[in-house]
């Protein structure tokens, strides 16, 4: 299974701006966006204790998730 992780820094922000970018990448790589599992956090990136990120990590370590797609405005290694 493929997972998509979106994160914003506060509850006032929305992950909606990241989702279209991720969907375009998925479709461009022949992946149906409805076939992936989405994980969304509205927490600071300064901590790894984020609910969706914790669920994502557990799924990766359990072998349920094989690929993670994420965006980052500061990293060239992400979308």
mmCIF file of the N, C-alpha and C atoms, coordinates in Angstrom:
data_MODEL
# 
_entry.id   MODEL 
# 
loop_
_atom_site.group_PDB 
_atom_site.id 
_atom_site.type_symbol 
_atom_site.label_atom_id 
_atom_site.label_alt_id 
_atom_site.label_comp_id 
_atom_site.label_asym_id 
_atom_site.label_entity_id 
_atom_site.label_seq_id 
_atom_site.pdbx_PDB_ins_code 
_atom_site.Cartn_x 
_atom_site.Cartn_y 
_atom_site.Cartn_z 
_atom_site.occupancy 
_atom_site.B_iso_or_equiv 
_atom_site.pdbx_formal_charge 
_atom_site.auth_seq_id 
_atom_site.auth_comp_id 
_atom_site.auth_asym_id 
_atom_site.auth_atom_id 
_atom_site.pdbx_PDB_model_num 
ATOM 1   N N  . UNK A 1 1  ? 0.838  -1.173 0.000   1.00 0.00 ? 1  UNK A N  1 
ATOM 2   C CA . UNK A 1 1  ? 0.000  0.000  0.000   1.00 0.00 ? 1  UNK A CA 1 
ATOM 3   C C  . UNK A 1 1  ? 0.884  1.238  0.000   1.00 0.00 ? 1  UNK A C  1 
ATOM 4   N N  . UNK A 1 2  ? 0.385  2.290  -0.606  1.00 0.00 ? 2  UNK A N  1 
ATOM 5   C CA . UNK A 1 2  ? 1.062  3.582  -0.656  1.00 0.00 ? 2  UNK A CA 1 
ATOM 6   C C  . UNK A 1 2  ? 0.365  4.530  0.305   1.00 0.00 ? 2  UNK A C  1 
ATOM 7   N N  . UNK A 1 3  ? 1.153  5.322  1.027   1.00 0.00 ? 3  UNK A N  1 
ATOM 8   C CA . UNK A 1 3  ? 0.606  6.326  1.940   1.00 0.00 ? 3  UNK A CA 1 
ATOM 9   C C  . UNK A 1 3  ? 1.035  7.711  1.486   1.00 0.00 ? 3  UNK A C  1 
ATOM 10  N N  . UNK A 1 4  ? 0.165  8.679  1.698   1.00 0.00 ? 4  UNK A N  1 
ATOM 11  C CA . UNK A 1 4  ? 0.480  10.083 1.431   1.00 0.00 ? 4  UNK A CA 1 
ATOM 12  C C  . UNK A 1 4  ? 0.382  10.828 2.749   1.00 0.00 ? 4  UNK A C  1 
ATOM 13  N N  . UNK A 1 5  ? 1.439  11.554 3.086   1.00 0.00 ? 5  UNK A N  1 
ATOM 14  C CA . UNK A 1 5  ? 1.457  12.294 4.350   1.00 0.00 ? 5  UNK A CA 1 
ATOM 15  C C  . UNK A 1 5  ? 1.469  13.786 4.063   1.00 0.00 ? 5  UNK A C  1 
ATOM 16  N N  . UNK A 1 6  ? 0.515  14.492 4.646   1.00 0.00 ? 6  UNK A N  1 
ATOM 17  C CA . UNK A 1 6  ? 0.430  15.946 4.541   1.00 0.00 ? 6  UNK A CA 1 
ATOM 18  C C  . UNK A 1 6  ? 0.503  16.512 5.951   1.00 0.00 ? 6  UNK A C  1 
ATOM 19  N N  . UNK A 1 7  ? 1.246  17.629 6.095   1.00 0.00 ? 7  UNK A N  1 
ATOM 20  C CA . UNK A 1 7  ? 1.358  18.239 7.414   1.00 0.00 ? 7  UNK A CA 1 
ATOM 21  C C  . UNK A 1 7  ? 1.412  19.752 7.288   1.00 0.00 ? 7  UNK A C  1 
ATOM 22  N N  . UNK A 1 8  ? 0.712  20.403 8.179   1.00 0.00 ? 8  UNK A N  1 
ATOM 23  C CA . UNK A 1 8  ? 0.813  21.852 8.330   1.00 0.00 ? 8  UNK A CA 1 
ATOM 24  C C  . UNK A 1 8  ? 1.151  22.130 9.789   1.00 0.00 ? 8  UNK A C  1 
ATOM 25  N N  . UNK A 1 9  ? 1.591  23.346 10.065  1.00 0.00 ? 9  UNK A N  1 
ATOM 26  C CA . UNK A 1 9  ? 2.121  23.671 11.387  1.00 0.00 ? 9  UNK A CA 1 
ATOM 27  C C  . UNK A 1 9  ? 1.086  23.939 12.464  1.00 0.00 ? 9  UNK A C  1 
ATOM 28  N N  . UNK A 1 10 ? -0.137 24.291 12.067  1.00 0.00 ? 10 UNK A N  1 
ATOM 29  C CA . UNK A 1 10 ? -1.131 24.618 13.092  1.00 0.00 ? 10 UNK A CA 1 
ATOM 30  C C  . UNK A 1 10 ? -2.524 24.213 12.642  1.00 0.00 ? 10 UNK A C  1 
ATOM 31  N N  . UNK A 1 11 ? -3.428 24.149 13.592  1.00 0.00 ? 11 UNK A N  1 
ATOM 32  C CA . UNK A 1 11 ? -4.817 23.767 13.300  1.00 0.00 ? 11 UNK A CA 1 
ATOM 33  C C  . UNK A 1 11 ? -5.514 24.794 12.417  1.00 0.00 ? 11 UNK A C  1 
ATOM 34  N N  . UNK A 1 12 ? -5.005 26.021 12.375  1.00 0.00 ? 12 UNK A N  1 
ATOM 35  C CA . UNK A 1 12 ? -5.620 27.063 11.541  1.00 0.00 ? 12 UNK A CA 1 
ATOM 36  C C  . UNK A 1 12 ? -5.292 26.879 10.064  1.00 0.00 ? 12 UNK A C  1 
ATOM 37  N N  . UNK A 1 13 ? -4.246 26.133 9.768   1.00 0.00 ? 13 UNK A N  1 
ATOM 38  C CA . UNK A 1 13 ? -3.843 25.918 8.385   1.00 0.00 ? 13 UNK A CA 1 
ATOM 39  C C  . UNK A 1 13 ? -4.528 24.680 7.827   1.00 0.00 ? 13 UNK A C  1 
ATOM 40  N N  . UNK A 1 14 ? -4.553 24.586 6.504   1.00 0.00 ? 14 UNK A N  1 
ATOM 41  C CA . UNK A 1 14 ? -5.178 23.445 5.835   1.00 0.00 ? 14 UNK A CA 1 
ATOM 42  C C  . UNK A 1 14 ? -4.149 22.708 4.987   1.00 0.00 ? 14 UNK A C  1 
ATOM 43  N N  . UNK A 1 15 ? -4.310 21.405 4.883   1.00 0.00 ? 15 UNK A N  1 
ATOM 44  C CA . UNK A 1 15 ? -3.436 20.594 4.033   1.00 0.00 ? 15 UNK A CA 1 
ATOM 45  C C  . UNK A 1 15 ? -3.929 20.581 2.590   1.00 0.00 ? 15 UNK A C  1 
ATOM 46  N N  . UNK A 1 16 ? -5.031 21.287 2.328   1.00 0.00 ? 16 UNK A N  1 
ATOM 47  C CA . UNK A 1 16 ? -5.634 21.269 0.991   1.00 0.00 ? 16 UNK A CA 1 
ATOM 48  C C  . UNK A 1 16 ? -4.683 21.723 -0.109  1.00 0.00 ? 16 UNK A C  1 
ATOM 49  N N  . UNK A 1 17 ? -3.743 22.605 0.187   1.00 0.00 ? 17 UNK A N  1 
ATOM 50  C CA . UNK A 1 17 ? -2.817 23.063 -0.850  1.00 0.00 ? 17 UNK A CA 1 
ATOM 51  C C  . UNK A 1 17 ? -1.822 21.970 -1.234  1.00 0.00 ? 17 UNK A C  1 
ATOM 52  N N  . UNK A 1 18 ? -1.561 21.030 -0.355  1.00 0.00 ? 18 UNK A N  1 
ATOM 53  C CA . UNK A 1 18 ? -0.613 19.956 -0.634  1.00 0.00 ? 18 UNK A CA 1 
ATOM 54  C C  . UNK A 1 18 ? -1.245 18.809 -1.415  1.00 0.00 ? 18 UNK A C  1 
ATOM 55  N N  . UNK A 1 19 ? -2.512 18.571 -1.180  1.00 0.00 ? 19 UNK A N  1 
ATOM 56  C CA . UNK A 1 19 ? -3.179 17.416 -1.788  1.00 0.00 ? 19 UNK A CA 1 
ATOM 57  C C  . UNK A 1 19 ? -3.185 17.440 -3.313  1.00 0.00 ? 19 UNK A C  1 
ATOM 58  N N  . UNK A 1 20 ? -3.499 18.568 -3.973  1.00 0.00 ? 20 UNK A N  1 
ATOM 59  C CA . UNK A 1 20 ? -3.471 18.560 -5.443  1.00 0.00 ? 20 UNK A CA 1 
ATOM 60  C C  . UNK A 1 20 ? -2.089 18.227 -6.003  1.00 0.00 ? 20 UNK A C  1 
ATOM 61  N N  . UNK A 1 21 ? -1.049 18.723 -5.337  1.00 0.00 ? 21 UNK A N  1 
ATOM 62  C CA . UNK A 1 21 ? 0.315  18.434 -5.780  1.00 0.00 ? 21 UNK A CA 1 
ATOM 63  C C  . UNK A 1 21 ? 0.619  16.943 -5.663  1.00 0.00 ? 21 UNK A C  1 
ATOM 64  N N  . UNK A 1 22 ? 0.209  16.344 -4.569  1.00 0.00 ? 22 UNK A N  1 
ATOM 65  C CA . UNK A 1 22 ? 0.417  14.908 -4.366  1.00 0.00 ? 22 UNK A CA 1 
ATOM 66  C C  . UNK A 1 22 ? -0.407 14.106 -5.373  1.00 0.00 ? 22 UNK A C  1 
ATOM 67  N N  . UNK A 1 23 ? -1.666 14.508 -5.587  1.00 0.00 ? 23 UNK A N  1 
ATOM 68  C CA . UNK A 1 23 ? -2.519 13.803 -6.565  1.00 0.00 ? 23 UNK A CA 1 
ATOM 69  C C  . UNK A 1 23 ? -1.916 13.857 -7.970  1.00 0.00 ? 23 UNK A C  1 
ATOM 70  N N  . UNK A 1 24 ? -1.387 15.026 -8.361  1.00 0.00 ? 24 UNK A N  1 
ATOM 71  C CA . UNK A 1 24 ? -0.743 15.142 -9.683  1.00 0.00 ? 24 UNK A CA 1 
ATOM 72  C C  . UNK A 1 24 ? 0.439  14.184 -9.789  1.00 0.00 ? 24 UNK A C  1 
ATOM 73  N N  . UNK A 1 25 ? 1.243  14.114 -8.737  1.00 0.00 ? 25 UNK A N  1 
ATOM 74  C CA . UNK A 1 25 ? 2.390  13.216 -8.752  1.00 0.00 ? 25 UNK A CA 1 
ATOM 75  C C  . UNK A 1 25 ? 1.930  11.769 -8.862  1.00 0.00 ? 25 UNK A C  1 
ATOM 76  N N  . UNK A 1 26 ? 0.920  11.403 -8.081  1.00 0.00 ? 26 UNK A N  1 
ATOM 77  C CA . UNK A 1 26 ? 0.399  10.034 -8.128  1.00 0.00 ? 26 UNK A CA 1 
ATOM 78  C C  . UNK A 1 26 ? -0.090 9.687  -9.527  1.00 0.00 ? 26 UNK A C  1 
ATOM 79  N N  . UNK A 1 27 ? -0.927 10.555 -10.097 1.00 0.00 ? 27 UNK A N  1 
ATOM 80  C CA . UNK A 1 27 ? -1.474 10.298 -11.434 1.00 0.00 ? 27 UNK A CA 1 
ATOM 81  C C  . UNK A 1 27 ? -0.369 10.256 -12.482 1.00 0.00 ? 27 UNK A C  1 
ATOM 82  N N  . UNK A 1 28 ? 0.630  11.129 -12.347 1.00 0.00 ? 28 UNK A N  1 
ATOM 83  C CA . UNK A 1 28 ? 1.753  11.138 -13.281 1.00 0.00 ? 28 UNK A CA 1 
ATOM 84  C C  . UNK A 1 28 ? 2.591  9.875  -13.216 1.00 0.00 ? 28 UNK A C  1 
ATOM 85  N N  . UNK A 1 29 ? 2.469  9.163  -12.122 1.00 0.00 ? 29 UNK A N  1 
ATOM 86  C CA . UNK A 1 29 ? 3.202  7.910  -11.945 1.00 0.00 ? 29 UNK A CA 1 
ATOM 87  C C  . UNK A 1 29 ? 2.290  6.695  -12.026 1.00 0.00 ? 29 UNK A C  1 
ATOM 88  N N  . UNK A 1 30 ? 1.094  6.907  -12.599 1.00 0.00 ? 30 UNK A N  1 
ATOM 89  C CA . UNK A 1 30 ? 0.172  5.801  -12.841 1.00 0.00 ? 30 UNK A CA 1 
ATOM 90  C C  . UNK A 1 30 ? -0.479 5.224  -11.597 1.00 0.00 ? 30 UNK A C  1 
ATOM 91  N N  . UNK A 1 31 ? -0.601 6.038  -10.550 1.00 0.00 ? 31 UNK A N  1 
ATOM 92  C CA . UNK A 1 31 ? -1.189 5.564  -9.296  1.00 0.00 ? 31 UNK A CA 1 
ATOM 93  C C  . UNK A 1 31 ? -2.534 6.250  -9.093  1.00 0.00 ? 31 UNK A C  1 
ATOM 94  N N  . UNK A 1 32 ? -3.559 5.470  -8.824  1.00 0.00 ? 32 UNK A N  1 
ATOM 95  C CA . UNK A 1 32 ? -4.895 6.012  -8.570  1.00 0.00 ? 32 UNK A CA 1 
ATOM 96  C C  . UNK A 1 32 ? -4.910 6.649  -7.179  1.00 0.00 ? 32 UNK A C  1 
ATOM 97  N N  . UNK A 1 33 ? -5.143 7.977  -7.080  1.00 0.00 ? 33 UNK A N  1 
ATOM 98  C CA . UNK A 1 33 ? -5.140 8.647  -5.775  1.00 0.00 ? 33 UNK A CA 1 
ATOM 99  C C  . UNK A 1 33 ? -6.146 8.077  -4.777  1.00 0.00 ? 33 UNK A C  1 
ATOM 100 N N  . UNK A 1 34 ? -7.209 7.458  -5.270  1.00 0.00 ? 34 UNK A N  1 
ATOM 101 C CA . UNK A 1 34 ? -8.188 6.890  -4.342  1.00 0.00 ? 34 UNK A CA 1 
ATOM 102 C C  . UNK A 1 34 ? -7.716 5.553  -3.762  1.00 0.00 ? 34 UNK A C  1 
ATOM 103 N N  . UNK A 1 35 ? -6.619 5.018  -4.290  1.00 0.00 ? 35 UNK A N  1 
ATOM 104 C CA . UNK A 1 35 ? -6.109 3.727  -3.832  1.00 0.00 ? 35 UNK A CA 1 
ATOM 105 C C  . UNK A 1 35 ? -5.016 3.872  -2.769  1.00 0.00 ? 35 UNK A C  1 
ATOM 106 N N  . UNK A 1 36 ? -4.739 5.101  -2.332  1.00 0.00 ? 36 UNK A N  1 
ATOM 107 C CA . UNK A 1 36 ? -3.710 5.312  -1.320  1.00 0.00 ? 36 UNK A CA 1 
ATOM 108 C C  . UNK A 1 36 ? -4.361 5.665  0.015   1.00 0.00 ? 36 UNK A C  1 
ATOM 109 N N  . UNK A 1 37 ? -3.596 5.544  1.072   1.00 0.00 ? 37 UNK A N  1 
ATOM 110 C CA . UNK A 1 37 ? -4.089 5.936  2.392   1.00 0.00 ? 37 UNK A CA 1 
ATOM 111 C C  . UNK A 1 37 ? -3.486 7.296  2.741   1.00 0.00 ? 37 UNK A C  1 
ATOM 112 N N  . UNK A 1 38 ? -4.339 8.228  3.128   1.00 0.00 ? 38 UNK A N  1 
ATOM 113 C CA . UNK A 1 38 ? -3.913 9.589  3.449   1.00 0.00 ? 38 UNK A CA 1 
ATOM 114 C C  . UNK A 1 38 ? -3.733 9.746  4.949   1.00 0.00 ? 38 UNK A C  1 
ATOM 115 N N  . UNK A 1 39 ? -2.642 10.399 5.337   1.00 0.00 ? 39 UNK A N  1 
ATOM 116 C CA . UNK A 1 39 ? -2.347 10.723 6.730   1.00 0.00 ? 39 UNK A CA 1 
ATOM 117 C C  . UNK A 1 39 ? -2.135 12.226 6.806   1.00 0.00 ? 39 UNK A C  1 
ATOM 118 N N  . UNK A 1 40 ? -2.890 12.903 7.651   1.00 0.00 ? 40 UNK A N  1 
ATOM 119 C CA . UNK A 1 40 ? -2.812 14.365 7.748   1.00 0.00 ? 40 UNK A CA 1 
ATOM 120 C C  . UNK A 1 40 ? -2.584 14.799 9.189   1.00 0.00 ? 40 UNK A C  1 
ATOM 121 N N  . UNK A 1 41 ? -1.605 15.672 9.373   1.00 0.00 ? 41 UNK A N  1 
ATOM 122 C CA . UNK A 1 41 ? -1.327 16.231 10.691  1.00 0.00 ? 41 UNK A CA 1 
ATOM 123 C C  . UNK A 1 41 ? -1.412 17.747 10.639  1.00 0.00 ? 41 UNK A C  1 
ATOM 124 N N  . UNK A 1 42 ? -1.934 18.321 11.694  1.00 0.00 ? 42 UNK A N  1 
ATOM 125 C CA . UNK A 1 42 ? -1.945 19.775 11.872  1.00 0.00 ? 42 UNK A CA 1 
ATOM 126 C C  . UNK A 1 42 ? -1.186 20.066 13.161  1.00 0.00 ? 42 UNK A C  1 
ATOM 127 N N  . UNK A 1 43 ? 0.082  19.757 13.117  1.00 0.00 ? 43 UNK A N  1 
ATOM 128 C CA . UNK A 1 43 ? 0.965  19.876 14.278  1.00 0.00 ? 43 UNK A CA 1 
ATOM 129 C C  . UNK A 1 43 ? 2.306  20.421 13.812  1.00 0.00 ? 43 UNK A C  1 
ATOM 130 N N  . UNK A 1 44 ? 3.049  20.983 14.728  1.00 0.00 ? 44 UNK A N  1 
ATOM 131 C CA . UNK A 1 44 ? 4.378  21.463 14.411  1.00 0.00 ? 44 UNK A CA 1 
ATOM 132 C C  . UNK A 1 44 ? 5.286  20.307 13.989  1.00 0.00 ? 44 UNK A C  1 
ATOM 133 N N  . UNK A 1 45 ? 6.215  20.596 13.105  1.00 0.00 ? 45 UNK A N  1 
ATOM 134 C CA . UNK A 1 45 ? 7.184  19.596 12.682  1.00 0.00 ? 45 UNK A CA 1 
ATOM 135 C C  . UNK A 1 45 ? 8.327  19.440 13.668  1.00 0.00 ? 45 UNK A C  1 
ATOM 136 N N  . UNK A 1 46 ? 8.308  20.226 14.723  1.00 0.00 ? 46 UNK A N  1 
ATOM 137 C CA . UNK A 1 46 ? 9.378  20.170 15.722  1.00 0.00 ? 46 UNK A CA 1 
ATOM 138 C C  . UNK A 1 46 ? 9.298  18.927 16.605  1.00 0.00 ? 46 UNK A C  1 
ATOM 139 N N  . UNK A 1 47 ? 8.198  18.230 16.520  1.00 0.00 ? 47 UNK A N  1 
ATOM 140 C CA . UNK A 1 47 ? 8.041  17.013 17.315  1.00 0.00 ? 47 UNK A CA 1 
ATOM 141 C C  . UNK A 1 47 ? 7.626  15.856 16.413  1.00 0.00 ? 47 UNK A C  1 
ATOM 142 N N  . UNK A 1 48 ? 8.039  14.678 16.775  1.00 0.00 ? 48 UNK A N  1 
ATOM 143 C CA . UNK A 1 48 ? 7.608  13.487 16.046  1.00 0.00 ? 48 UNK A CA 1 
ATOM 144 C C  . UNK A 1 48 ? 6.336  12.912 16.645  1.00 0.00 ? 48 UNK A C  1 
ATOM 145 N N  . UNK A 1 49 ? 5.868  13.490 17.737  1.00 0.00 ? 49 UNK A N  1 
ATOM 146 C CA . UNK A 1 49 ? 4.640  13.025 18.387  1.00 0.00 ? 49 UNK A CA 1 
ATOM 147 C C  . UNK A 1 49 ? 3.442  13.705 17.735  1.00 0.00 ? 49 UNK A C  1 
ATOM 148 N N  . UNK A 1 50 ? 3.075  13.171 16.586  1.00 0.00 ? 50 UNK A N  1 
ATOM 149 C CA . UNK A 1 50 ? 1.925  13.679 15.838  1.00 0.00 ? 50 UNK A CA 1 
ATOM 150 C C  . UNK A 1 50 ? 1.024  12.480 15.544  1.00 0.00 ? 50 UNK A C  1 
ATOM 151 N N  . UNK A 1 51 ? -0.285 12.587 15.772  1.00 0.00 ? 51 UNK A N  1 
ATOM 152 C CA . UNK A 1 51 ? -1.183 11.429 15.656  1.00 0.00 ? 51 UNK A CA 1 
ATOM 153 C C  . UNK A 1 51 ? -1.104 10.691 14.318  1.00 0.00 ? 51 UNK A C  1 
ATOM 154 N N  . UNK A 1 52 ? -1.245 11.398 13.218  1.00 0.00 ? 52 UNK A N  1 
ATOM 155 C CA . UNK A 1 52 ? -1.228 10.725 11.914  1.00 0.00 ? 52 UNK A CA 1 
ATOM 156 C C  . UNK A 1 52 ? 0.158  10.173 11.604  1.00 0.00 ? 52 UNK A C  1 
ATOM 157 N N  . UNK A 1 53 ? 1.198  10.924 11.965  1.00 0.00 ? 53 UNK A N  1 
ATOM 158 C CA . UNK A 1 53 ? 2.561  10.464 11.733  1.00 0.00 ? 53 UNK A CA 1 
ATOM 159 C C  . UNK A 1 53 ? 2.837  9.198  12.541  1.00 0.00 ? 53 UNK A C  1 
ATOM 160 N N  . UNK A 1 54 ? 2.331  9.137  13.764  1.00 0.00 ? 54 UNK A N  1 
ATOM 161 C CA . UNK A 1 54 ? 2.489  7.923  14.576  1.00 0.00 ? 54 UNK A CA 1 
ATOM 162 C C  . UNK A 1 54 ? 1.812  6.725  13.918  1.00 0.00 ? 54 UNK A C  1 
ATOM 163 N N  . UNK A 1 55 ? 0.587  6.922  13.417  1.00 0.00 ? 55 UNK A N  1 
ATOM 164 C CA . UNK A 1 55 ? -0.119 5.828  12.723  1.00 0.00 ? 55 UNK A CA 1 
ATOM 165 C C  . UNK A 1 55 ? 0.643  5.413  11.469  1.00 0.00 ? 55 UNK A C  1 
ATOM 166 N N  . UNK A 1 56 ? 1.177  6.395  10.742  1.00 0.00 ? 56 UNK A N  1 
ATOM 167 C CA . UNK A 1 56 ? 1.946  6.106  9.529   1.00 0.00 ? 56 UNK A CA 1 
ATOM 168 C C  . UNK A 1 56 ? 3.195  5.296  9.872   1.00 0.00 ? 56 UNK A C  1 
ATOM 169 N N  . UNK A 1 57 ? 3.935  5.722  10.873  1.00 0.00 ? 57 UNK A N  1 
ATOM 170 C CA . UNK A 1 57 ? 5.142  4.982  11.276  1.00 0.00 ? 57 UNK A CA 1 
ATOM 171 C C  . UNK A 1 57 ? 4.816  3.545  11.654  1.00 0.00 ? 57 UNK A C  1 
ATOM 172 N N  . UNK A 1 58 ? 3.755  3.354  12.422  1.00 0.00 ? 58 UNK A N  1 
ATOM 173 C CA . UNK A 1 58 ? 3.361  2.004  12.825  1.00 0.00 ? 58 UNK A CA 1 
ATOM 174 C C  . UNK A 1 58 ? 3.011  1.144  11.613  1.00 0.00 ? 58 UNK A C  1 
ATOM 175 N N  . UNK A 1 59 ? 2.317  1.733  10.641  1.00 0.00 ? 59 UNK A N  1 
ATOM 176 C CA . UNK A 1 59 ? 1.944  0.992  9.432   1.00 0.00 ? 59 UNK A CA 1 
ATOM 177 C C  . UNK A 1 59 ? 3.179  0.634  8.607   1.00 0.00 ? 59 UNK A C  1 
ATOM 178 N N  . UNK A 1 60 ? 4.152  1.540  8.543   1.00 0.00 ? 60 UNK A N  1 
ATOM 179 C CA . UNK A 1 60 ? 5.399  1.257  7.815   1.00 0.00 ? 60 UNK A CA 1 
ATOM 180 C C  . UNK A 1 60 ? 6.151  0.119  8.500   1.00 0.00 ? 60 UNK A C  1 
ATOM 181 N N  . UNK A 1 61 ? 6.311  0.216  9.814   1.00 0.00 ? 61 UNK A N  1 
ATOM 182 C CA . UNK A 1 61 ? 7.046  -0.826 10.544  1.00 0.00 ? 61 UNK A CA 1 
ATOM 183 C C  . UNK A 1 61 ? 6.315  -2.162 10.542  1.00 0.00 ? 61 UNK A C  1 
ATOM 184 N N  . UNK A 1 62 ? 4.993  -2.130 10.430  1.00 0.00 ? 62 UNK A N  1 
ATOM 185 C CA . UNK A 1 62 ? 4.212  -3.369 10.360  1.00 0.00 ? 62 UNK A CA 1 
ATOM 186 C C  . UNK A 1 62 ? 4.248  -3.978 8.961   1.00 0.00 ? 62 UNK A C  1 
ATOM 187 N N  . UNK A 1 63 ? 4.737  -3.213 7.983   1.00 0.00 ? 63 UNK A N  1 
ATOM 188 C CA . UNK A 1 63 ? 4.812  -3.710 6.613   1.00 0.00 ? 63 UNK A CA 1 
ATOM 189 C C  . UNK A 1 63 ? 3.565  -3.451 5.792   1.00 0.00 ? 63 UNK A C  1 
ATOM 190 N N  . UNK A 1 64 ? 2.586  -2.765 6.366   1.00 0.00 ? 64 UNK A N  1 
ATOM 191 C CA . UNK A 1 64 ? 1.348  -2.456 5.644   1.00 0.00 ? 64 UNK A CA 1 
ATOM 192 C C  . UNK A 1 64 ? 1.585  -1.404 4.571   1.00 0.00 ? 64 UNK A C  1 
ATOM 193 N N  . UNK A 1 65 ? 2.400  -0.411 4.887   1.00 0.00 ? 65 UNK A N  1 
ATOM 194 C CA . UNK A 1 65 ? 2.737  0.675  3.967   1.00 0.00 ? 65 UNK A CA 1 
ATOM 195 C C  . UNK A 1 65 ? 4.129  0.409  3.418   1.00 0.00 ? 65 UNK A C  1 
ATOM 196 N N  . UNK A 1 66 ? 4.245  0.396  2.098   1.00 0.00 ? 66 UNK A N  1 
ATOM 197 C CA . UNK A 1 66 ? 5.535  0.141  1.451   1.00 0.00 ? 66 UNK A CA 1 
ATOM 198 C C  . UNK A 1 66 ? 6.171  1.413  0.897   1.00 0.00 ? 66 UNK A C  1 
ATOM 199 N N  . UNK A 1 67 ? 5.340  2.419  0.578   1.00 0.00 ? 67 UNK A N  1 
ATOM 200 C CA . UNK A 1 67 ? 5.818  3.666  -0.022  1.00 0.00 ? 67 UNK A CA 1 
ATOM 201 C C  . UNK A 1 67 ? 5.117  4.837  0.639   1.00 0.00 ? 67 UNK A C  1 
ATOM 202 N N  . UNK A 1 68 ? 5.881  5.905  0.934   1.00 0.00 ? 68 UNK A N  1 
ATOM 203 C CA . UNK A 1 68 ? 5.308  7.121  1.510   1.00 0.00 ? 68 UNK A CA 1 
ATOM 204 C C  . UNK A 1 68 ? 5.590  8.280  0.565   1.00 0.00 ? 68 UNK A C  1 
ATOM 205 N N  . UNK A 1 69 ? 4.541  9.019  0.229   1.00 0.00 ? 69 UNK A N  1 
ATOM 206 C CA . UNK A 1 69 ? 4.656  10.212 -0.612  1.00 0.00 ? 69 UNK A CA 1 
ATOM 207 C C  . UNK A 1 69 ? 4.361  11.414 0.276   1.00 0.00 ? 69 UNK A C  1 
ATOM 208 N N  . UNK A 1 70 ? 5.227  12.431 0.223   1.00 0.00 ? 70 UNK A N  1 
ATOM 209 C CA . UNK A 1 70 ? 5.039  13.626 1.048   1.00 0.00 ? 70 UNK A CA 1 
ATOM 210 C C  . UNK A 1 70 ? 5.535  14.847 0.291   1.00 0.00 ? 70 UNK A C  1 
ATOM 211 N N  . UNK A 1 71 ? 5.103  16.009 0.733   1.00 0.00 ? 71 UNK A N  1 
ATOM 212 C CA . UNK A 1 71 ? 5.586  17.262 0.154   1.00 0.00 ? 71 UNK A CA 1 
ATOM 213 C C  . UNK A 1 71 ? 6.408  18.002 1.187   1.00 0.00 ? 71 UNK A C  1 
ATOM 214 N N  . UNK A 1 72 ? 7.315  18.839 0.708   1.00 0.00 ? 72 UNK A N  1 
ATOM 215 C CA . UNK A 1 72 ? 8.089  19.694 1.600   1.00 0.00 ? 72 UNK A CA 1 
ATOM 216 C C  . UNK A 1 72 ? 8.486  20.946 0.841   1.00 0.00 ? 72 UNK A C  1 
ATOM 217 N N  . UNK A 1 73 ? 8.177  22.128 1.377   1.00 0.00 ? 73 UNK A N  1 
ATOM 218 C CA . UNK A 1 73 ? 8.561  23.360 0.693   1.00 0.00 ? 73 UNK A CA 1 
ATOM 219 C C  . UNK A 1 73 ? 10.049 23.651 0.786   1.00 0.00 ? 73 UNK A C  1 
ATOM 220 N N  . UNK A 1 74 ? 10.785 22.946 1.648   1.00 0.00 ? 74 UNK A N  1 
ATOM 221 C CA . UNK A 1 74 ? 12.198 23.254 1.835   1.00 0.00 ? 74 UNK A CA 1 
ATOM 222 C C  . UNK A 1 74 ? 13.136 22.144 1.391   1.00 0.00 ? 74 UNK A C  1 
ATOM 223 N N  . UNK A 1 75 ? 12.618 20.999 1.007   1.00 0.00 ? 75 UNK A N  1 
ATOM 224 C CA . UNK A 1 75 ? 13.479 19.880 0.652   1.00 0.00 ? 75 UNK A CA 1 
ATOM 225 C C  . UNK A 1 75 ? 13.331 19.506 -0.817  1.00 0.00 ? 75 UNK A C  1 
ATOM 226 N N  . UNK A 1 76 ? 14.444 19.444 -1.559  1.00 0.00 ? 76 UNK A N  1 
ATOM 227 C CA . UNK A 1 76 ? 14.372 19.034 -2.962  1.00 0.00 ? 76 UNK A CA 1 
ATOM 228 C C  . UNK A 1 76 ? 14.120 17.541 -3.122  1.00 0.00 ? 76 UNK A C  1 
ATOM 229 N N  . UNK A 1 77 ? 14.143 16.791 -2.020  1.00 0.00 ? 77 UNK A N  1 
ATOM 230 C CA . UNK A 1 77 ? 13.962 15.352 -2.089  1.00 0.00 ? 77 UNK A CA 1 
ATOM 231 C C  . UNK A 1 77 ? 12.514 14.935 -1.972  1.00 0.00 ? 77 UNK A C  1 
ATOM 232 N N  . UNK A 1 78 ? 11.640 15.891 -1.763  1.00 0.00 ? 78 UNK A N  1 
ATOM 233 C CA . UNK A 1 78 ? 10.208 15.634 -1.699  1.00 0.00 ? 78 UNK A CA 1 
ATOM 234 C C  . UNK A 1 78 ? 9.550  16.298 -2.890  1.00 0.00 ? 78 UNK A C  1 
ATOM 235 N N  . UNK A 1 79 ? 8.263  16.040 -3.086  1.00 0.00 ? 79 UNK A N  1 
ATOM 236 C CA . UNK A 1 79 ? 7.514  16.647 -4.190  1.00 0.00 ? 79 UNK A CA 1 
ATOM 237 C C  . UNK A 1 79 ? 7.608  18.139 -4.146  1.00 0.00 ? 79 UNK A C  1 
# 
